[in-house]
Structures are given as structure tokens and as C-alpha cells.
Amino acid sequence: MPFPVELLTTWAECDAALTALNRELREFTLNDQVLDLRADKSAERVSDRAAALQLAKDEVTRLTPQVAAMTAGTREHRFLDRLLIQATRRVQDLSLPPAPGTQTKVDVFLQAVDVRQVAVQVPELEQAIVEVTAHRPTLTA
């Protein structure tokens, strides 16, 4: 369905509409880039966290039999036992859900709405710009 460009009866009105449409298009494009960046960063954080958790689990798996096979109280036993305790705590910390204040389910939902809104809005703005740009030369002044 075409936009009602016939409402614009002068070049000045067309120019004002184009300025507003281009500004809004820039805002939506920027918003889209910000949403993409946030998604990328979030995916990186999840990936980094999963990798760190796996490293800590591997460390626990490696150290557990070593510490168990050593004589308790020796210097080497105490050292490796501390490393095992640190790795175990790291596994526990990384296994906890994200801290409060991070994204909630509602935040994720609203972000999905924003992404879809941008996906719909940008083509509409671009079409409006095309139609106003095509209408402008048909006017006398």
C-alpha cells in the first residue's frame, strides 16, 4: 500500500518529510547495530563462561587423583590441594546462574521485540523515502 505522498504539495514539505524520514532511518539503523553488538557480546560471554567452566572442570579432574595419591601434609600436597580447592570453587562459581541485575527473561523478550521492530520499520522507512523522492519532482515548487 503506497504512502499518501499526495499530502505533500511543495518541495519544502517533501524536503522536511525526507529529512525526518532519513533521521528516523539513521536512528533505527543505529539501534539495529547496537542490538547486533549486544547479541554478539552476550554470545561471547556465554562462550567464554562455558570455556572457563570446562577448563576448571578439567583442572579438578586432573588434580583430584594427584592430591588423593599424595601424602597429606607434605608441601607438594598442600600446594596441589590449594589448586584443587581453587579449581573446585571456580567450577561452583561458573555453575551458578548469572548474577541478579543481568538480563532477565523479560529483558530478552523485549530485546527480541526491538529486533523485529527494526526489521519491519527499516524497509517501511526506506519505501517512504523512495516514494517521497519520486513524488518531489512532480511538484512545481
C-alpha positions in Angstrom: 0.0 0.0 0.0 1.6 3.3 -1.1 2.1 6.1 1.4 -0.2 9.2 1.0 2.6 11.3 -0.7 -0.1 13.5 -2.3 -0.5 15.2 1.0 2.9 16.8 0.4 2.2 19.6 -2.0 5.5 21.5 -2.0 9.2 20.8 -2.4 9.7 22.2 1.1 7.2 19.7 2.6 8.9 16.9 0.7 12.3 18.1 1.9 11.0 18.3 5.5 9.5 14.8 5.3 12.7 13.4 3.7 14.8 14.9 6.5 12.6 13.4 9.2 12.5 10.0 7.4 16.2 9.9 6.9 16.8 10.9 10.6 14.5 8.1 11.8 16.1 5.6 9.4 19.5 6.5 10.9 18.1 6.0 14.4 16.7 2.6 13.5 19.9 1.6 11.7 22.0 2.6 14.7 19.6 0.8 17.0 19.9 -2.3 14.9 23.7 -2.1 15.1 23.5 -1.7 18.9 21.3 -4.7 19.2 23.6 -6.8 17.0 26.6 -5.7 19.1 24.7 -6.7 22.3 23.8 -10.1 20.9 27.4 -10.6 19.8 28.8 -9.6 23.3 26.2 -11.8 25.0 27.1 -14.8 22.9 30.8 -14.2 23.6 30.2 -14.0 27.3 28.3 -17.3 27.2 31.0 -18.9 25.2 33.8 -17.6 27.4 32.0 -18.7 30.5 31.4 -22.2 29.1 35.1 -22.5 28.1 36.3 -21.3 31.6 33.9 -23.8 33.2 35.3 -26.6 31.1 38.9 -25.6 31.9 38.1 -25.6 35.7 36.4 -29.0 35.4 39.4 -30.4 33.6 41.7 -29.0 36.3 39.6 -30.6 39.1 39.6 -33.9 37.1 43.4 -33.7 36.7 44.2 -32.7 40.3 41.8 -34.9 42.3 43.7 -38.2 41.8 47.1 -36.5 42.2 46.1 -35.0 45.6 44.5 -38.3 46.7 47.7 -40.2 45.9 50.0 -37.8 47.9 51.0 -37.9 51.5 48.8 -35.5 53.4 50.6 -32.6 55.0 53.6 -32.5 52.6 54.5 -29.3 51.0 53.6 -30.6 47.5 50.2 -32.0 48.8 49.3 -28.6 50.4 50.2 -26.8 47.2 48.2 -29.1 44.9 45.3 -29.2 47.4 45.1 -25.4 47.3 45.0 -25.6 43.5 42.2 -28.2 43.7 40.2 -26.1 46.1 40.5 -23.1 43.8 39.5 -25.0 40.7 36.6 -26.5 42.6 35.4 -23.1 43.7 35.8 -21.8 40.2 33.6 -24.7 38.9 31.0 -23.8 41.6 31.1 -20.1 40.7 30.8 -20.7 37.0 28.0 -23.2 37.5 25.8 -20.6 39.3 23.2 -18.8 37.3 24.1 -15.2 36.2 24.1 -12.6 38.9 21.0 -10.6 39.6 20.9 -7.4 37.6 21.9 -9.1 34.4 19.4 -9.8 31.7 16.0 -11.2 32.8 13.7 -13.2 30.7 11.6 -10.0 30.2 14.7 -8.1 29.0 15.5 -10.9 26.5 11.9 -10.9 25.3 11.8 -7.1 24.9 15.1 -7.2 23.0 13.6 -9.7 20.6 10.6 -7.3 20.1 13.1 -4.5 19.4 14.9 -6.6 16.8 11.7 -7.4 15.0 10.5 -3.8 15.2 13.7 -2.7 13.5 13.4 -5.4 10.9 9.9 -4.2 10.0 10.5 -0.5 10.4 13.6 0.0 8.3 12.1 -1.3 5.0 9.0 0.8 5.6 11.1 4.0 6.1 13.2 3.1 3.0 10.0 2.7 1.0 8.6 6.0 2.3 11.8 7.8 1.3 11.6 6.2 -2.2 8.0 7.4 -2.6 8.6 10.9 -1.4 11.7 11.2 -3.5 9.8 10.1 -6.6 6.9 12.5 -5.7 9.0 15.6 -5.2 9.9 16.2 -8.9 6.2 16.0 -9.8 5.6 19.3 -7.9 6.1 22.7 -9.2 7.7 24.3 -6.1 
